[in-house]
Amino acid sequence: MQTIICGTRGMKNGLRIVLSEQNRSNRKEQKLPNCSGRTPAQVVRYKIAQDLGVDSSEVGRGHTFLAMHTHPNKTLQNFGIFVSGIKF
């Protein structure tokens, strides 16, 4: 990470550059990226509730998580991560 020393206005831009580089590297390390795009979790939960015919308060975190991390063609991404946490 680089240190940028300059005026007040430039410091904001320099800080943005440093944070942008950090965000870029963190994004590459994600194991389970979100597949819902810009759709918020509340909307995903509401759509699940509509499909099931129940109130959205009855839809759990697990259903929402799986819906947000499933590809549009209905395949789970990185299925091994899901299976490795399950004990039989």
C-alpha positions in Angstrom: 0.0 0.0 0.0 1.4 3.4 -0.9 1.4 6.6 1.2 0.4 9.7 -0.6 1.2 13.1 1.0 -0.4 16.1 -0.6 -2.9 18.9 0.0 -6.4 18.4 1.5 -8.2 18.0 -1.8 -5.5 15.7 -3.2 -5.5 13.6 -0.1 -9.1 12.6 -0.7 -8.3 11.4 -4.2 -5.1 9.7 -3.0 -7.0 7.9 -0.2 -9.6 6.8 -2.8 -6.9 5.3 -5.0 -5.4 3.3 -2.0 -8.8 2.1 -0.9 -9.7 1.2 -4.5 -6.6 -1.0 -4.8 -7.4 -2.7 -1.5 -11.1 -3.3 -2.6 -9.9 -4.7 -5.8 -7.6 -7.2 -4.1 -10.3 -8.2 -1.5 -12.8 -8.7 -4.3 -10.5 -11.3 -6.0 -10.2 -13.3 -2.7 -14.0 -13.8 -2.3 -15.0 -17.5 -2.3 -18.8 -17.0 -2.5 -19.6 -13.8 -4.5 -23.2 -12.6 -4.6 -25.1 -13.6 -7.7 -28.1 -11.3 -7.2 -26.5 -8.3 -8.7 -27.9 -5.0 -7.4 -31.0 -6.7 -6.0 -31.1 -6.1 -2.2 -31.6 -9.0 0.2 -35.1 -7.7 1.2 -36.3 -8.0 -2.4 -34.9 -11.5 -2.8 -36.6 -12.5 0.5 -39.9 -11.0 -0.8 -39.7 -12.9 -4.1 -39.1 -16.1 -2.2 -42.1 -15.4 0.0 -44.2 -14.8 -3.1 -43.1 -18.1 -4.7 -43.8 -20.0 -1.5 -47.1 -18.2 -0.7 -46.0 -17.2 2.8 -45.2 -13.9 4.6 -41.7 -12.6 4.1 -41.0 -12.8 7.8 -41.3 -16.5 7.6 -38.4 -16.8 5.1 -35.2 -17.6 6.9 -31.7 -16.4 6.4 -30.6 -19.7 4.9 -33.2 -19.5 2.1 -32.2 -15.9 1.4 -28.4 -16.7 1.4 -28.9 -19.7 -1.0 -31.0 -17.6 -3.3 -28.5 -14.8 -3.4 -25.5 -17.2 -4.0 -27.2 -19.3 -6.7 -26.5 -18.7 -10.4 -29.5 -17.8 -12.6 -29.3 -21.3 -14.2 -30.1 -22.6 -10.6 -26.6 -24.1 -9.9 -24.9 -23.3 -6.6 -21.5 -21.8 -6.9 -18.6 -23.4 -5.1 -20.8 -26.3 -4.0 -17.8 -27.9 -2.2 -17.8 -25.1 0.4 -21.5 -25.8 1.2 -20.9 -29.5 1.5 -17.7 -29.3 3.5 -19.6 -27.6 6.4 -22.2 -30.3 6.6 -21.5 -33.3 9.0 -23.3 -36.5 8.2 
